[in-house]
Amino acid sequence: PEEYRTSVICADIAGLLDAIGEEKAVIVGHDWGGYHIWQFGLRHPERTARLIGLNTPYGGPPGDTPPTVGLHKAFGEGDRGYYMLYNQKPGQPEAEFMADVRGNLAKIMHRYDRADDLWTMATLGGDGSGMYTRIEPGGTLLTDEELDVYASTFERTGIVGGFNWYRAMDRSWEESRALDKFTIAIPSLMITAENDRILRPESAEPMRKWIPNLRIELIRNCSHWTQQERPAEVNALMLDFLKDLA
C-alpha cells in the first residue's frame, strides 16, 4: 500500500513524462484518476500544461480527520457500511471481485438509466453483503469485446494494486496536510455527469475557490463512467478546451 500513496502516484506521472522526454503534458483523469490529476497539478505545476478532470471535484486542503475515521463516523464502525472501508482488509475485496471478473465488471459499468447501481455497490448492497451481490445483471455499457479486454487483463494481473490505493488513503492524507499551498493556477476543465449519484455535478462549483481559471461543463443523460458512456461529448469538450494548444 505504501507504493499507492498519492505522492508516489504523482511522481509516477512525472516519471512517465521523463521517460518519453516531455517537459509538460495535458493531464486527464476520471474518478480516482481525476483526484490524482488535481494533486499532480498542485505538486508538479511546472510539468502540467492543462488539467482535465472527469466527475471528481477538487476539494482544496485536506480535512482535519483521517479519511477512514470520517467514513466510520458516517457509515458505522465495521467494514460493511461503505466500500472504502470494506477495501481496507487485504484479500477481502479482491476475493469477491476475482470470483467473477467478467460478471462483476459488467455490473459495475452501467448506463445512466441504472445510475443507482453505483450507490448500491458503494454501500455493499445496503446490507453489507458485498459490492456486487445486490446489483442485477444486464444493462452494461461495455461491448463484449471491451469486456473481454478488461476481464482478461484482470484475470492475468489480479487487482491488488487497485485496492491498495484505498489502504494508502490515510497515509496520503497525512502527506497532503504537509503541503504549503492548495490553489491550482493551471487552466482546468471539469466535466461533470448529470446522473452520477456519488460525484454529483453540484460538487464542482466550489472548486472555483481553489482553481481560479476553471471551466465547468455538464454532460446530460450520463452516469459515472463518463468517457465510456459519452465518448463523443467528452472528446468534443476536451478538444475545444485545448484548441489553442494545437
N, C-alpha and C positions, 0 to 999 in steps of 0.2 A: 503493500500500500504506500509506503514512503515514496516510491517512484511515480505515484499518481497524484502527488501534490500539485496544486495549481502552478507554483513556481517552476516545477520540473517540466510540466506540460508546455508552459510558455517558453521555457528555454529550448525545448524540443522544436517548437515552431521556428525560433530564431536559428537553431542549428540546421533546420531544413533549408532556410534561406542561404546560410553559409555554404551548404553542400551544393546548391545549384548556382551559386555565385551571384545572388541578387541582394542588393542593399535594402530594398523596400519591396513590399507587395501589398495588394489589397487582401485583407484577411476576412474570410466569410465563415460564419458558423451558425449551427442550429442547435437548439436545446442546450445541453451542457457544452457543446461546441460553441454555442452562442455566448454562454457565460465566459468561456475562455478567450473569445476574441476581444471582449471588453477588457479583460485582465491583461491581454497581450498589449493592447493599445496603451494601457496605463503603465505597464512595466517596460515596454520596448517601443516608445513612440517614434524613435529615430528609424525604426525598421518598418513602420506602418504607413502606407500611402493612403488608404481608406479602410474603414471598418463597415461591415455589413452583417447585422445580426438578424436572425430569424427566430421570432417568438420569445426569446429570453431577454428580459429587460436588464439594464444595468442599474444597480441599486446604490451606488456610491459607497461610503465607508461601511465596513462590516459592523454588525451589531455588537452589543455587549455580552451576548450569551453564545456559547458554542452551539453550532447547528443541531447536534444531536440532543442537547439539553432542551433547546427550544421545541424540537419535534416531540420529545417525550411529554413536555407540558401540554402540547396541543393534541396529541393523539394517544396518550397513555404511556405508562412506564414499561410495558412489554415491547416486543419487537413485531407484533402482528397488527399494529394500528396503521402503519404507513410504510410504504415501500423502502424509503431511505433507511429506516430503522431495521427492517427485515433484511436489507442488503448488508448490514454490518457483520452478520455472523458468517464467517468463512464456510463455504460449501453449501449453505442453505439455499440461496437464490440460484446458484449455479446448477444444483441438482434439479430444481424444478424446471429451469429453462431447458437444460440439456435432455430432459426426459422426452421432449417432443419439440425439437428445434423448429422444424418447419411449421407445425401447427401453432406454436406459441408466437412465432413471428407473424403469422397470418392474423392472429387475434389482436396483436398489438397495433398493426398498421391498418387502421380502419378509416373510412371516408368520414366526411363531416356529418353525414346522417347517422353515424354511430359514434359521435363525439363523446358521449357519456361513458363509453367503454374505457377510456383512458383514466377517468376518475375511479372506476371500478378496479382497474389494475393498481392504481396508486394506493388505494385503501384495502388491498388484498381481499377483494371480493366483498368488502364491507363487513365481513365476519372473521377475518384473519385466516381464511382457508388457503390463500395463495394468490399470486399476482394474475394468474390466468384461469383459475378454476371457474369463476362466475361469468366469464365472457363467452357469449355464444359464438360458435364458428360461423364463417361466411362474412361477406362484405369487405374483404381485404382490398386495399387499393393497389396491391402489388400483382403483377402478372406472374404466371407460373415460372417464366424464365427468370424474373427478378428474384422470386422466392428461392429458386434453385441456387442462384449465386450466393445469396445471404446464408442459406441453410448449409450449403457445402463448406462455406468459409468457417462458420462457427463450429461445425462438426469436426473440422480439421484443427482449429486453433483453440477451441474452448472459449469461455467468456469470463475467465477470472479477472482479466485486466479491466473489463468494463465495470465489474462490481467493486474492484479495488479503489476506483475513484471515490465511491461513497465512503469507504473505510478510511480514506485520507481527508475527509471533509473537515474534521475538527482541527487537524494539523494545518490545513490550508487556511482556515480561519485565523489561527494564531499568527501565521506568517503575514496575512493580509493586514492585520492590526498594526504591524510594524511599518507599513508604508507611510510616507510623509505627505502624499498628495492623492486626491481621488477624483480630480477633474480631468476629463479627457478632451483635449483640444483638437483631435483629429476629425475631419469631416466624416460623418457617420450616417448610415441609413439603417433604420429599424423597421423591419417588415413584420407586421402582426397578422394573426389569423382570426377571423370573426368567431369561429366556433371552438377555439382552444379553451377547454374547461379549466385548465390549470394555469397556463401562462396567458392570462386574459388580455385582450387588446388595451384595456384601460390602464394596465400596469405600465405602459410605455410612456405615458405623458410625463410622469415625474422625472424621467431621465433628463429632461431639458435643463434641470438644475445643475447636472454634472457633465453634460455634453452640450455645450452652447451651440455648436454647429451640427445640429441633428435634424434629419428629415424622417418623418414617421409616415408609413404607408400601411393601409389595411387591405387584406385580400378577403373577399367575402366567400361564403359557402366553402369554407376551408377549415379543417381541424388542425391538429398538432403537427402532422407530417407535411408541412407546407411545401417544401421543394419537391416532394413526391406527388402530392395531390394536385398542385397547381404549378407545374414547372414553367409553363409559358408565361404566366403572370410574374412569377419570381424572376425569370430571366429578363423580361422586359423592364422591370423596375431596376434591376441591377445595371443593365446596360445603359439605361437613361441616367442613372446616378453617376456612372463612370465615363460618360461620353466625352467629357472634357479632358480625360486622360489619354484618349485614343491618339 
